[in-house]
Amino acid sequence: MKNLIAFFIFAIMSLIIGLGSARSMIDGGFSLITRGGGPWRAWVNAGSEFADPYTKAHFARSGELPITSASGLTFTATTDNDGRRHTSDCEYEIIARPLTALWWSIAVFDEEGKLIPNPAGRYAFSNQNLTILLDGTQRITLAPTARPGHWLPSGDDHYLTLQLRIIRPLTIEQQQNIDSIGAQNLPYIQRVKC
């Protein structure tokens, strides 16, 4: 009887650890299948015929339609550059430099991946509607209430996810080495106040 109880405890612990680690890998990946810089992460095998099981499960669970890294990249960030979780209670400044790509955009979503309803009908900015400032940067303010300049509404009472989509990224050499994107100035996310 003692051995049977020990077996059941072992089986239950194994199941909890196995399912927990699988969920963690599907949600966030690990260094062999995700790349990026700062808080930004992209799934490198997304849309590829060589995609690993974790990448396939991640996109099946999210419902997103991935495209290959040669056509585009999608980076997500759930924290600022200091590692603090994005929340709609805080104000953030997103500081970008123009990326070498045909097109790119930064959008904000709630923790479930849904657009945040707002009276302004504003959900994203792209390289086509962002002004380049005198210091060479492009700046977006992410806040619950209206701000001057490029403002993305964050709504109320939820966590946020930022998404950076890059279409036809960079040069051929940089497409083949996704790590070079991180060195190419992914946007800096700074918490201004809470």
C-alpha positions in Angstrom: 0.0 0.0 0.0 2.9 2.4 0.9 4.4 1.8 -2.6 1.1 2.5 -4.3 0.7 5.8 -2.6 4.3 6.8 -3.4 3.6 5.8 -7.1 0.5 8.0 -7.3 2.3 11.0 -5.7 5.2 10.5 -8.2 2.7 10.2 -11.1 0.8 13.4 -10.1 4.0 15.4 -9.6 5.3 14.2 -13.0 2.1 15.3 -14.6 2.1 18.7 -13.0 5.7 19.4 -13.9 5.3 18.0 -17.5 2.2 20.0 -18.3 3.6 23.2 -16.6 6.8 23.1 -18.5 5.0 22.4 -21.8 2.7 25.3 -21.3 5.7 27.6 -20.4 7.5 26.5 -23.6 4.3 27.1 -25.8 3.7 30.5 -24.3 7.2 31.9 -24.2 9.5 29.6 -26.0 13.2 29.4 -25.3 16.4 30.6 -26.8 16.7 28.0 -29.6 13.3 28.9 -31.1 12.8 32.6 -30.2 15.1 35.5 -30.8 15.0 39.2 -30.3 16.5 42.1 -28.3 15.4 43.7 -25.0 11.8 42.7 -24.3 11.0 41.9 -27.9 10.7 38.2 -29.0 10.0 36.6 -32.4 9.5 32.9 -33.1 12.2 32.2 -35.7 10.6 29.1 -37.3 7.1 30.6 -37.7 5.6 29.8 -41.0 8.5 27.4 -41.9 8.1 23.8 -43.0 10.8 23.1 -40.4 8.9 24.6 -37.5 9.4 22.7 -34.2 6.4 21.3 -32.2 6.5 24.2 -29.7 6.3 26.8 -32.5 3.4 25.0 -34.1 1.6 24.7 -30.8 2.2 28.3 -30.0 0.6 29.5 -33.2 -2.2 26.9 -33.1 -3.1 28.1 -29.6 -2.9 31.9 -30.5 -4.9 31.5 -33.7 -2.4 33.7 -35.6 -1.4 32.9 -39.2 2.4 33.0 -39.2 4.5 34.0 -42.2 8.1 33.0 -42.9 10.9 35.1 -41.6 12.0 35.9 -45.2 8.6 37.6 -45.8 8.1 39.2 -42.4 8.8 39.0 -38.7 6.4 39.5 -35.7 8.0 40.6 -32.4 6.0 40.7 -29.2 6.8 42.5 -25.9 4.8 42.1 -22.7 7.3 44.0 -20.5 9.2 47.3 -20.8 13.0 47.4 -21.1 13.4 47.1 -17.3 11.4 43.8 -17.3 8.2 45.2 -15.7 4.9 43.9 -17.1 3.0 46.3 -19.3 -0.2 47.5 -17.7 -2.9 49.9 -18.8 -2.5 51.8 -15.5 0.9 53.1 -16.6 2.2 55.5 -19.3 5.0 54.3 -21.6 7.1 55.9 -24.3 8.1 53.7 -27.2 11.3 55.0 -28.8 12.1 53.7 -32.3 14.5 54.4 -35.0 13.4 53.8 -38.6 13.8 50.1 -39.5 15.2 49.0 -42.8 12.1 47.3 -44.1 9.4 47.8 -46.7 6.8 48.3 -44.0 6.5 48.0 -40.2 4.0 48.7 -37.5 3.6 48.8 -33.7 0.2 47.8 -32.3 -1.2 47.3 -28.8 -3.4 44.4 -27.6 -4.9 43.3 -24.3 -3.7 40.2 -22.6 -6.1 38.1 -24.6 -4.7 39.4 -27.9 -7.7 41.6 -28.7 -7.7 45.2 -29.9 -8.5 47.7 -27.2 -11.7 49.6 -28.0 -11.2 53.3 -27.9 -13.2 56.4 -29.2 -10.2 57.5 -31.3 -10.3 54.2 -33.3 -6.5 54.1 -32.9 -4.8 50.7 -32.7 -1.4 51.0 -34.3 1.2 53.2 -35.9 3.4 52.3 -38.9 6.4 53.7 -40.6 4.0 55.5 -43.0 2.3 57.6 -40.3 5.1 58.2 -37.7 7.1 61.4 -37.8 10.9 61.2 -37.6 12.1 63.7 -35.0 15.2 65.9 -35.2 17.2 63.3 -33.1 16.3 60.6 -35.7 13.8 58.8 -33.5 10.1 58.0 -33.8 8.2 58.2 -30.5 4.8 56.8 -29.5 3.1 57.4 -26.2 1.1 54.5 -24.8 -1.3 55.7 -22.2 -5.0 55.4 -21.0 -5.8 59.0 -21.8 -5.1 61.2 -24.7 -1.6 62.7 -25.1 -0.1 65.1 -27.7 1.8 63.6 -30.6 1.6 59.9 -31.5 -0.7 58.4 -28.8 -1.8 54.7 -28.6 -4.8 54.3 -26.2 -4.2 51.5 -23.6 -7.7 51.3 -22.1 -8.4 50.4 -18.5 -7.6 47.6 -16.1 -5.7 45.0 -18.0 -2.2 43.8 -19.1 -0.9 44.9 -22.5 1.0 43.2 -25.3 2.9 45.2 -27.9 3.4 43.7 -31.3 6.0 44.9 -33.9 5.4 43.5 -37.4 8.1 43.9 -40.0 7.3 43.1 -43.6 10.2 42.4 -46.0 12.8 43.0 -43.3 16.3 44.2 -43.8 18.9 42.8 -46.2 19.3 39.2 -47.3 22.2 38.7 -44.9 20.1 40.1 -42.0 17.1 37.9 -43.0 19.3 34.9 -42.7 20.6 36.0 -39.2 17.6 37.0 -37.2 19.9 37.9 -34.3 21.1 40.9 -36.2 17.6 42.5 -35.8 18.3 43.0 -32.1 21.4 45.0 -33.0 19.3 47.0 -35.5 17.5 49.0 -32.8 14.3 47.3 -31.9 12.1 49.9 -30.2 13.0 50.9 -26.6 10.0 50.7 -24.2 10.3 53.0 -21.2 7.8 53.3 -18.4 7.2 57.1 -17.8 4.8 56.9 -14.8 2.1 54.9 -13.1 
